[in-house]
Amino acid sequence: MNSEPFIWPGRREGDPAHDLIHAYLVIDIQNSPNGTDELLEMINQVKEGQLPCWERIGNAYTLSLFPDHIEIETDNDFTDEPSGAVMASLDDFKKAVSAWKAFIGTKNKG
């Protein structure tokens, strides 16, 4: 099993948006290759204009994808994090999701 911490290229420790992306992947996507594949597909469809936006309501967070950014909103019934949407670039999110896919792939092999 992979004991390395999850990071991705461009990850900024202490950045509220990057911290929430990390939490979203760990809590809502978990070790699901199908979940990461779906996210990558939806990111590409939104980025290429095939969809104007896309939303996924998970266990702890609501994710909204837009052509130039994402918004992640916390479900206060699940976490102690402050409410309100946090925004990040779609490109940063895609890097994180791609790295998460590789990370869970190595975890699932061990």
URURWO-V259478 format. One record per pair of residues at least 24 apart in sequence whose ideal C-beta (glycine too) atoms are under 8 Angstrom apart, sorted by the first residue. I is the first residue (numbers start at 1). J is the second residue. D is the distance in whole Angstrom. If there is no record, write none. Layout:
# URURWO-V259478
i/j/d
I/J/D
I/J/D
This chain:
# URURWO-V259478
i/j/d
1/107/6
1/110/4
2/103/7
2/106/5
2/107/4
2/110/6
4/103/8
6/99/7
6/100/7
6/103/5
7/99/7
8/95/5
8/96/5
8/98/8
8/99/3
8/100/7
9/95/6
9/99/7
10/92/6
10/95/6
11/96/7
16/86/6
17/72/8
17/86/5
17/87/6
17/88/4
17/92/8
18/88/7
18/92/7
18/96/8
20/61/8
20/72/5
20/74/7
20/81/7
20/86/5
20/88/8
21/70/8
21/72/7
21/88/6
21/92/7
21/93/6
21/96/5
22/96/7
23/60/8
23/61/7
23/79/8
23/81/8
24/58/7
24/60/8
24/61/5
24/63/6
24/72/5
25/96/7
25/97/7
25/100/5
27/58/8
27/59/6
27/60/5
27/61/7
27/78/8
27/79/8
28/56/8
28/58/3
28/59/5
28/60/6
28/61/5
28/63/8
29/58/8
29/97/8
29/100/7
30/104/8
31/104/5
31/107/6
31/108/6
32/104/8
33/101/7
33/104/7
33/105/7
33/108/7
36/97/6
36/100/6
36/101/4
36/104/7
37/101/7
39/97/5
40/94/7
40/97/6
40/98/7
40/101/7
43/90/6
43/93/7
43/94/5
43/97/7
46/90/7
47/90/6
47/94/8
65/90/7
65/93/8
66/90/7
